[in-house]
């Protein structure tokens, strides 16, 4: 069973809202939450989560953070976190 981009988007937005301003979410937490519901390995969801997160950040719905600071969603690399926009 695969997880749709719509479900990934809803989960990211819900989790970042619940964490609130000034707090961030590990994308692995998002993948694990989705995997539990879908019955799939969470590792397989990391790339789809990243893809949707980039789109959401580009549209201003979330912020992608590295070392606690917002980064350009088009050029960031490495470990990142997701947050509600300021």
Secondary structure, 3 states (H helix, E strand, C coil): CCCCHHHHHHHHHHHHHHHCCCCEEEHHHHHHHHHHHHCCCHHHHHHHHHHHHHHHHHCCCEEEEECCEECCCCCCCCCCEEEECC
